[in-house]
Amino acid sequence: MRGNPFGTHRVVEPKGLLPQPAWKLDNDTTKLYDNEILIDVLTLNVDAASFTQIKKEVGNNESKVAEKILEIVQKRGKMHNPVTGSGGMLIGKVKKIGKDMNVPVQIGDTIATLVSLSLTPLNLKKIVKVHLDKEQVDVEGEAILFETGVFAKLPCDMPQSVALAILDVAGAPIQTARLVSPGDTVLIIGAGGKSGVLCSYVAKKYAGPTGQVIGLVHSERSIDELRKLGCVDEVFVADAQDAVSTYEKFMKVTGGKSADVVINVVNVPDTEMASILCTQEGGVVYFFSMATSFTKAALGAEGIGKDVDMIIGNGYAENHADFAIEIVKENEPLLEMFMRRYA
Ligand SMILES: NC(=O)c1ccc[n+]([C@@H]2O[C@H](COP(=O)([O-])OP(=O)(O)OC[C@H]3O[C@@H](n4cnc5c(N)ncnc54)[C@H](OP(=O)(O)O)[C@@H]3O)[C@@H](O)[C@H]2O)c1
């Protein structure tokens, strides 16, 4: 039997919605539709905004985080954080392929899903280990990929946990490459995080010698690391939730010049106004952060009379997975950093 290509046949409630906005999905993995793939899940990469919110709610404690994840999946049939609305992605082995699926993988191949966990039916049997520092969770369970679900085979020349971390944020570096032009002043808000370093490296590459890439980090420890990577021309510490002081600090760094492009890759809410204030008239703000509020950004920009283009960070772009893996491989210090943090 064929299911709907977008997965609406798995929506339990409310009926009629697509799987992402739906509250609950049917995660019964004993039945497989002819246009679905069944995956034996190995590891979940929980979205950074979601993981941060869960840790804030239950504490920085492995078993409590595990309990919360199990509770969400039990209630919703998917790892869709009800507070942040975000998901993450997973790696696993292909277990069964529906007979109508013509895909370039075989049973037993290890793949990473490139569609959000917030729309992926997930049946968790057990949480094996929560990696609090990596935002990754080793599990036993099964997941379903719909006909339109994008996935990538994992590269065999890097550890799976490293590839998972890079692929989780693969939409950001390729979009940065599209937005940044030679000579641009670029501000990366959250430059010390995993998408932050990827975007900084790409921004530096595309802004060229006449451009300026400035990293805003939250904690001092990221300063040395970013400088060593050579991805930024300047780096400064600020709390992006404090819009005015962030703007003042940024103006000091640039000598009064606003940014042509601002890239927001933080994992906390309430950073829309810092991003908008630091952007010049006619410039671009790229909100990749899942904690971004459309309302706060739209009304906030209007409120200060700022005419800027604001882009929602689409998690998908053509070729984004290969692009993200390639940029890490082409820069040894970047690869070393990812190995240190996520291997
Ligand atoms: N659009 C999409 O499709 C998509 C896909 C995946 C992820 N995301 C989102 O992208 C964002 C970044 O993900 P990630 O995995 O790169 O996150 P990450 O590695 O956790 O990095 C987030 C960074 O934000 C910084 N930060 C936290 N609070 C801050 C503040 N008040 N001011 C300035 N910086 C602050 C953190 O700095 P400290 O560590 O120093 O606090 C950290 O370096 C998240 O919101 C995630 O949900 C979006």
The ligand as an ORCA input file, in Angstrom:
! r2SCAN-3c Opt
* xyz 0 1
  N      17.170     26.448     10.314
  C      17.436     25.174     10.413
  O      17.015     24.359      9.626
  C      18.268     24.694     11.553
  C      18.839     23.423     11.545
  C      19.649     23.049     12.609
  C      19.857     23.934     13.667
  N      19.247     25.143     13.644
  C      19.415     26.129     14.727
  O      20.637     26.820     14.547
  C      21.057     27.344     15.802
  C      22.509     26.997     16.026
  O      22.672     25.595     16.086
  P      24.092     24.992     16.485
  O      23.916     23.526     16.482
  O      25.149     25.629     15.694
  O      24.161     25.512     17.999
  P      25.351     25.484     19.045
  O      26.500     24.703     18.527
  O      24.754     25.107     20.337
  O      25.786     27.025     19.090
  C      24.940     28.030     19.540
  C      25.784     29.208     19.962
  O      24.938     30.245     20.452
  C      25.687     30.930     21.458
  N      24.846     31.689     22.360
  C      24.026     31.228     23.351
  N      23.439     32.236     23.989
  C      23.899     33.387     23.422
  C      23.690     34.746     23.671
  N      22.854     35.174     24.636
  N      24.363     35.656     22.930
  C      25.202     35.241     21.945
  N      25.439     33.955     21.649
  C      24.804     33.030     22.385
  C      26.390     29.811     22.195
  O      27.509     30.344     22.862
  P      27.976     29.744     24.305
  O      28.162     28.272     24.070
  O      29.211     30.472     24.560
  O      26.853     30.045     25.232
  C      26.790     28.867     21.066
  O      28.090     29.096     20.600
  C      20.115     26.747     16.846
  O      19.122     27.682     17.153
  C      19.496     25.577     16.120
  O      18.231     25.311     16.631
  C      18.488     25.543     12.610
*
